[in-house]
Amino acid sequence: MKATGIVRRIDDLGRVVIPKEIRRTMRIRDGDPLEIYTAGDGEVIFKKYSPIGELSAMAMQYVDVLVKCTEFPIVVCDRDHCVAAAGTSKKEVLERRVTTWLEDLVESRKSFISAKGSPEGQPPLEGVDHNAAIVIPILSAGDIAGSVIMLSNDSAVIPNECDIKLVTVAAGFLGKQME
């Protein structure tokens, strides 16, 4: 655990303020749920809660099937990290942070679909060479939970209408599973 040197007091209602620098670094936004753990040595640990992270085993199975149908690599991300992947090296992408491009796109509830003649998609994950071909946000009860992303493959093949619908269905299905 990394020491920050920041000390905060608990107020009379039992609240503690998480410093802005830590919230910014850890991408904690207003309204984000946090899990609270205790350790035997008196530590209290706050961890960002990811509802889609709890579905990572199901999401992994879903993307395995999608890859077989589309032949494009597929990843599922919560709002901060990749939680499931198929069609590409899992070591390369799992637990990677999302890029600010993807974060801004999903935060605005917009989809991205690459097409011939349009600019290439951006890399959705930090430190990964693949660009996004399709990005569909996952919405659960009206809240943004993450995204399903079809990555570009090594060929110059552009995703077709069927690929778009499959990724859209995956995002809808995962969103319903969290409700």
TORVOMAR-712728 format. One record per atom (N, C-alpha, C): x, y, z; residue in one letter. Coordinates in steps of 0.2 Angstrom, whole numbers, padded with zeros to 4 digits, always signed. Each point is the difference from the previous one (the first is absolute). Layout:
BEGIN
XYZA ...
// end
This chain:
BEGIN
+0004-0006+0000M -0004+0006+0000M +0004+0006+0000M -0001+0005-0004K +0004+0006-0001K -0003+0005+0005K +0005+0003+0004A -0002+0005+0005A +0000+0007-0004A -0005+0004+0002T -0001+0007-0003T +0002+0005+0004T +0001-0001+0007G +0002+0006+0004G -0006+0004+0002G -0006-0001-0003I -0006+0004+0001I -0004-0003+0006I -0002+0004+0005V -0004-0002+0006V -0006+0004+0000V -0006-0004+0001R -0006+0003+0000R -0004-0002+0007R -0004+0005+0003R -0003-0002+0006R -0008-0002-0002R -0002-0004+0004I -0007-0002-0001I -0005+0005+0003I -0005+0002-0004D -0004+0005+0003D -0005-0003+0005D -0005+0004+0003D -0005-0002+0005D -0005-0005-0003D -0001+0000-0007L -0004-0005-0003L +0003-0006-0002L +0007-0001+0001G +0004-0006-0002G +0002+0000-0007G +0001+0006-0003R +0002+0001-0007R +0007+0002+0000R +0004-0002-0005V +0006+0002-0002V +0001+0002-0007V +0004+0005-0001V +0000+0003-0007V +0006-0004-0003V -0001-0002-0006I +0006-0003-0004I +0003+0006-0004I +0006+0001+0001P +0003+0006-0004P -0001+0000-0007P +0000+0006-0003K -0002+0001-0007K +0006-0004-0004K +0006+0001+0002E +0006-0003-0004E -0001-0008+0000E -0002-0003+0005I -0001-0007+0000I -0006-0002-0004I -0006+0004+0000R -0006-0001-0004R +0002+0000-0007R +0004+0005-0002R +0002+0001-0007R +0004-0005-0002R +0005-0002+0003T +0005-0006-0001T -0004-0006-0001T -0004-0002+0004M -0004-0006+0000M -0006+0000-0004M -0002+0006-0003R -0006+0001-0004R -0006-0001+0004R +0000+0002+0006I -0006+0000+0004I -0004+0006-0001I -0007-0001-0003R -0004+0005-0001R -0006+0001+0005R -0003+0006+0000D -0006+0000+0005D -0005-0005-0002D -0002-0003+0006G -0005-0005-0001G +0003-0007-0001G +0006-0001-0001D +0003-0007-0001D -0001-0004+0006D -0001-0006-0001P -0001-0005+0006P +0007-0002+0002P +0001+0000+0007L +0007-0003+0002L -0002-0006+0005L +0004-0005+0000E +0000-0006+0004E +0005+0002+0006E -0002-0002+0006I +0004+0002+0006I +0002-0007+0003I +0006-0001+0001Y +0003-0006+0003Y +0004+0002+0006Y +0000-0005+0005T +0005+0001+0006T +0005-0005+0000T +0006+0001+0002A +0005-0004+0001A +0001-0002+0007A +0003-0005+0002G +0001-0002+0007G +0005+0005+0004G +0004+0003-0004D +0004+0005+0004D -0002+0007+0000D -0007+0001+0000G -0003+0006+0001G -0001+0005-0007G +0002-0003-0005E -0001+0004-0007E -0007+0000-0002E -0002+0005-0003V -0006+0001-0003V +0001+0001-0007V -0002-0004-0005I +0002+0001-0007I -0007+0001-0004I +0001+0006-0004F -0005+0001-0005F +0002-0002-0007F -0005-0003-0003K +0001-0003-0007K -0005+0002-0004K +0001+0002-0006K -0005+0002-0005K -0004-0006-0001K -0007+0000+0000Y -0004-0006-0002Y -0002+0000-0007Y +0001-0005-0003S -0002-0001-0007S -0005-0006-0001S -0006+0002-0001P -0005-0005-0001P +0001-0004-0006P +0003+0002-0005I +0001-0004-0006I +0006-0005+0002I +0004+0002+0004G +0006-0004+0002G -0003-0007+0003G -0005+0001+0004E -0003-0006+0002E -0003-0005-0005E -0001+0003-0006L -0003-0004-0006L +0006-0002-0004L +0006+0000+0002S +0006-0001-0004S +0000-0007-0003S -0002-0005+0004A +0000-0007-0003A -0005-0001-0005A -0006+0003+0001M -0005+0000-0005M +0002+0004-0007M +0003+0006+0002A +0002+0004-0006A +0006-0004-0004A +0004-0003+0004M +0005-0004-0004M -0002-0005-0005M -0006-0004+0003Q -0003-0005-0004Q -0003+0003-0006Q -0004+0006+0001Y -0003+0004-0005Y +0005+0002-0006Y +0005+0003+0002V +0005+0002-0005V +0003-0005-0004V +0001-0006+0004D +0003-0006-0004D -0005-0002-0006D -0006+0000+0001V -0005-0001-0005V +0000+0005-0005V +0000+0006+0002L +0000+0006-0005L +0006-0001-0005L +0006-0001+0003V +0006-0001-0004V -0001-0005-0005V -0003-0006+0001K -0001-0005-0004K -0004+0002-0006K -0005+0004+0002C -0005+0002-0005C +0003+0006-0005C +0004+0004+0003T +0002+0006-0004T +0007+0000-0002T +0004-0004+0003E +0007+0000-0002E +0004+0007+0002E -0003+0004+0004F +0003+0006+0003F +0002-0001+0007F +0005+0003+0003P +0001-0001+0007P -0005+0005+0003P -0003-0003+0006I -0005+0004+0004I +0003+0001+0007I -0002+0005+0003V +0002+0002+0007V -0006+0003+0003V -0001-0002+0007V -0005+0004+0004V +0003+0003+0005V -0002+0007+0001C +0004+0004+0005C -0006+0003+0005C +0002+0001+0006D -0004+0004+0005D +0002+0007-0002D -0001+0004+0005R +0001+0007-0002R +0008+0002+0001R +0004-0005+0002D +0007+0002+0001D +0004-0006-0003D -0001-0006+0000H +0004-0005-0002H -0003-0005-0004H +0004-0004-0004C -0002-0006-0004C -0002-0006+0005C -0006-0003+0000V -0002-0005+0004V +0000-0007-0004V -0001+0000-0006A -0001-0006-0004A +0003+0001-0007A +0003-0005-0003A +0003+0001-0007A +0000-0007-0003A +0000+0000-0007A +0001-0006-0004A +0002+0002-0007A +0004-0004-0003G +0002+0002-0007G +0007+0003+0000G +0002+0002+0006T +0007+0003+0001T +0003-0003+0006T +0006+0002+0001S +0004-0003+0006S -0004+0003+0007S -0002-0004+0004K -0003+0002+0006K +0004+0004+0005K +0007-0003+0000K +0005+0004+0004K +0001+0007-0003K -0001+0001-0006E +0001+0007-0003E -0005+0005+0002E -0006-0003+0001V -0006+0005+0001V -0003+0000+0006V -0001-0006+0004L -0003+0000+0006L +0003+0005+0005L -0005+0003+0004E +0002+0005+0005E +0004+0006-0003E +0000+0001-0006R +0003+0006-0003R -0005+0006+0001R +0002+0006+0002R -0004+0006+0000R -0003+0002-0006R -0006+0002+0000V -0003+0003-0006V +0004+0007-0002V +0000+0002-0006T +0003+0006-0002T -0005+0006+0001T +0002+0006+0001T -0004+0006+0001T -0005+0000-0006T +0002-0002-0006W -0005+0000-0006W -0006-0004+0001W +0002-0006+0002L -0006-0005+0002L -0004+0003+0006L +0003+0002+0005E -0003+0003+0006E -0005+0005-0002E +0002+0005-0004D -0004+0006-0002D -0006-0003-0005D +0002-0004-0004L -0005-0003-0005L -0006-0003+0004L +0002-0005+0005V -0005-0003+0003V -0004+0004+0005V +0004+0005+0003E -0003+0005+0005E -0006+0004-0004E +0001+0001-0006S -0005+0004-0004S -0005-0005-0003S +0000-0006+0002R -0005-0005-0002R +0000-0001-0008R +0006+0001-0003K +0000+0000-0007K +0003-0007-0002K -0002-0002-0006S +0003-0006-0003S +0005+0002-0005S +0005-0004-0002F +0004+0001-0005F +0000-0006-0005F +0000+0002-0007I +0000-0006-0005I +0004+0003-0005I +0006-0004-0002S +0004+0002-0005S -0003-0002-0007S +0002+0004-0005A -0003-0001-0006A +0006+0002-0005A -0001-0003-0007K +0004+0002-0005K +0000+0008-0001K +0006+0003-0001G +0000+0007-0001G +0000+0004+0007G -0002-0003+0005S +0000+0004+0007S +0007-0001+0003S +0001+0005+0005P +0007-0001+0003P +0000-0007+0004P +0006-0002+0001E +0001-0006+0004E -0003+0001+0007E -0002-0006+0003G -0001+0001+0007G +0006+0001+0004G -0001+0002+0006Q +0006+0001+0005Q +0001-0006+0004Q +0006-0001+0003P +0001-0006+0004P -0005+0001+0007P -0003-0005+0001P -0005+0001+0006P +0004-0002+0007P +0005-0003+0000L +0004-0002+0006L +0007+0002+0000L +0002+0003+0005E +0007+0002+0001E +0005-0005-0001E +0005+0001-0005G +0005-0005-0001G -0001-0005-0005G -0006+0000-0003V -0002-0005-0005V +0000+0003-0007V +0002-0004-0005D +0001+0003-0006D -0006+0000-0005D -0005-0005+0002H -0006+0000-0004H -0005+0006+0001H -0003+0002-0005N -0004+0006+0000N -0008-0003+0001N -0004+0004+0002A -0007-0002+0000A -0003+0000-0007A -0004-0005-0001A -0004+0000-0007A -0007+0002+0002A -0003-0003+0006I -0006+0001+0002I +0000+0001+0008I -0003+0005+0002V -0001+0001+0008V -0007+0001+0001V -0003-0004+0004I -0007+0001+0002I +0000+0000+0008I -0003+0006+0003P +0000+0000+0007P -0005-0005+0003P +0002-0002+0006I -0005-0005+0004I -0004+0005+0005I -0006+0000-0001L -0004+0004+0005L -0004-0005+0004L -0001+0001+0007S -0003-0004+0004S -0005+0005+0005S -0006-0001-0001A -0005+0004+0004A +0001+0008-0002A +0002+0001-0006G +0002+0007-0002G +0007+0003+0002G +0004-0004+0004D +0006+0002+0002D +0005-0003-0005D +0006+0003-0001I +0005-0002-0004I +0004-0005+0004I +0001-0007-0003A +0004-0005+0004A +0006-0001-0003A +0001+0001-0007G +0006-0002-0004G -0001+0000-0007G +0003-0004-0004S -0001-0001-0007S +0003-0007-0002S -0003-0001-0006V +0002-0006-0004V +0003+0003-0006V +0007-0003-0001I +0004+0003-0006I +0002-0005-0004I -0001+0001-0007M +0003-0004-0005M +0006+0003-0002M +0006-0003+0000L +0006+0003-0002L +0001-0002-0007L +0004+0005-0003S +0002-0002-0007S +0004-0006+0000S +0000-0004-0006N +0004-0005+0000N +0006+0002-0005N +0004-0005-0001D +0006+0002-0004D -0001+0001-0008D -0006-0002-0002S -0002+0001-0007S -0003+0007-0001S -0002+0002-0006A -0003+0006+0000A -0007-0001-0001A -0003-0005+0003V -0007-0001+0000V -0004+0004+0004V -0005+0003-0002I -0005+0005+0004I -0005-0004+0003I -0002+0001+0006P -0006-0004+0002P -0006+0001-0004P -0004-0005+0000N -0007+0001-0004N -0006+0001+0004N -0005+0001-0003E -0006+0001+0004E -0002-0005+0005E +0001-0007-0001C -0001-0005+0004C +0005+0000+0006C +0006+0002-0001D +0005+0001+0006D -0002+0006+0004D -0003+0005-0002I -0002+0006+0004I -0006-0003+0004I -0005-0004-0003K -0005-0002+0004K +0002-0005+0005K +0005-0004-0001L +0002-0005+0005L +0003+0004+0006L +0004+0005-0001V +0003+0003+0005V -0005+0004+0004V -0005+0003-0003T -0006+0004+0003T -0004-0005+0004T -0001-0006-0002V -0004-0005+0004V +0004-0002+0006V +0007-0001-0001A +0004-0002+0006A +0000+0006+0005A +0000+0006-0002A +0000+0006+0005A -0007+0000+0004A -0005-0001-0004G -0007+0000+0003G -0001-0006+0005G +0003-0006-0002F -0001-0006+0004F +0004+0001+0007F +0006+0002-0001L +0004+0001+0006L -0003+0006+0005L -0003+0005-0003G -0004+0005+0004G -0006-0003+0003G -0003-0004-0003K -0006-0003+0003K +0002-0005+0006K +0005-0003-0001Q +0003-0005+0005Q +0001+0004+0007Q +0002+0006-0001M +0002+0004+0006M -0006+0003+0004M -0006+0000-0004E -0006+0004+0003E -0003-0005+0006E 
// end
